[in-house]
């Protein structure tokens, strides 16, 4: 190689190495959302529609590698899930299921100052102590449980202030699923 081409070849190799480091990492374990979740993107917004019979928890991943926080889409729901292709992260690359977390959405207005918890029969849930849920809006509580193996069946109950048990039979779920419950007390 001539002495004039060596610096050019070195610069190209350096640029390629830098670009490889800056390229967004993709997870080998990333799981796409089910085909019953449809999404589209305009110049201004990205929207998703869930035509599944169950809720889906997912994150929005853009072409530049940016990932939004996990969000929940109930069965039959359509809503804005991110920015359009003129936004700061460019075009939407895909939607990925949030895995490793079992999410139970409790639909009940517990009243001001009260807390919703869940108890269950599979670790990390127990029947002796409640797992706190986060109040997301009036009458909507997110119970995110990390550690139940994917597909593992389990039973659970919803409580108010970890003292008042919901009426009726135990609910059933499975690890890493997302589901809605409407407890009565």
N, C-alpha and C positions, 0 to 999 in steps of 0.2 A: 504494500500500500504506500502510496507516495506520501511524502511528509506534509503535503497540503491537505490530503484527505483524512489523515489521522485525527487532527483536532475536530473536524466535522463529525467523524464517526463517533468519537468520544462524547461529543455534545449530544448527538442523537441517542446514544445509549444512556446517558445521564437523564435526558428528558423522558425517555421511556420508563426508567426506574422511578422517577418522581411521579409520573402519571399513574403507575401501578400502585404506589403508596397512597395516592389521593383518591383512587377509584373507590366507590362505595363498596363496602363489604356486604356480601349476601350470605345469609345464614343457610347452611346446608340442611338445617332442621326446619326451615320455614315451611309452613303448610298453607296453601292457598285456601281462601274461603270456599264454601260449597258453591256449586254452580247455580244454586237457587238464590244467590246474592249477586245482583247485577249492579254495575257502577258505570258512570259516564263522567266526562269532564268537558266543560265549556271553557271559554277564555276566562271566566270569572269564578266559577265554582265547580267542585266535584260533588256528585250526589251518589247515593247508594239506595237500592231497594231490596228488601228482604222478602222473597216469596217462599222462604222455607216455612215449615210448620213449627219451627223452634227458633229461639233467639240466637244471635251470632255475635260474639265478641271478636273484634278485629282491629288491626291498625292499618293506616294508610301509609304506603311506601312510595316515595317519589323517585324519579330517575337519578337525581343527584345523591340518593342514598338517605335523605332525610326521612325519619319515621315519626309519625304522630303518635300520641298516646293511644292506648287501647280504648275503644268505644263500643257501645252496645247498640244493636239494631234489633228491635222486637219483630216478631212475625208480622208481615204486612206493612211494615213501616218504611217510609221513604224520607230521607233528609240529607241536608248538606253535610259532607264529611271532610271537606278540605278546600283548598284554594284551587283556582283554575290554572290552566297551563301558562298564563302570564304572571302567576304568583312567584314568590321568591324561590321556590324549589322546582319550577318547571312542570313538566308533564307527570301525571300519575303513572307509576310503573305497575303497581298491583296492590291488592288487598291481601293481608296475611292474617290468618287466625292467631289470636293470642292463646298460646298453649301453656300448659303448666298451671293454669289457674282455673278453678271451678268458680263460676259466677252465678249467684242466685240473686235475682231481682225481686225484692219483696214489695208488693204493692199494698200499702196500708198506711193510713194517717195515724201515727202513734200519739199525736198530740204534742204540744209545745213542751220541750224539756225532757221528753222521753227518748229512749234508745231502743232500737231493734237489735236483737242478737239471734243467732242460730245455734242449736246444739245437734249433735248427730252421733252416729255409731262407727264412724271411720276416721282414724287419725288424719289430720290434726283435730278434727271435731271430737267432742266427748259429750256424754249425756250429763256430766256433772258440772260443766262450766261453759258459759256462752262465748261465742265468737262474735265480736263487734261488727256491725254493719255500718256503712257510711251513708248518711242522708244526702241524697243527690238532688231532690226537689220535694215539694209537698207530696207526701204519700208515696215516695219512691226511695227505697233503700237498696244499696249495693253491698252484697255479702260476697267478698272475694276471698276464696280459700285456696291457699297454695299448698300442694303436697299430696292431694288425693291422686293416685295413679290414674292415668287416662283409661277411661272405660270402666273403672272400678265402681260397681253399684254401691250406693249407700243410702241411708235413711236420715232424715233430719226434721226438726221442728223449728218454728219461728216463735220467739218470745218477745214480750215487751219488758224492758228493764231487767232482762234475764230472770224474771220471776213469774210473769203471767204467760202460760203456755197457750199457743193457738189451739183452737178446737179441732176435733176430727182426727183422722188417721195421720200417721207420719207421712211426710212427702218422701218421694224417692228421686234420686238423681244418679248421675254417673260422673266420675272424675273428668275434668276439663270441659264438661258441658256447660252451657249457659241455659238457665231456665227461669221462667217467671212463675211466681206463686202469689196467690191472693188470699192470705190468711184471714180468718175471722177469729174473734176473741170473745 
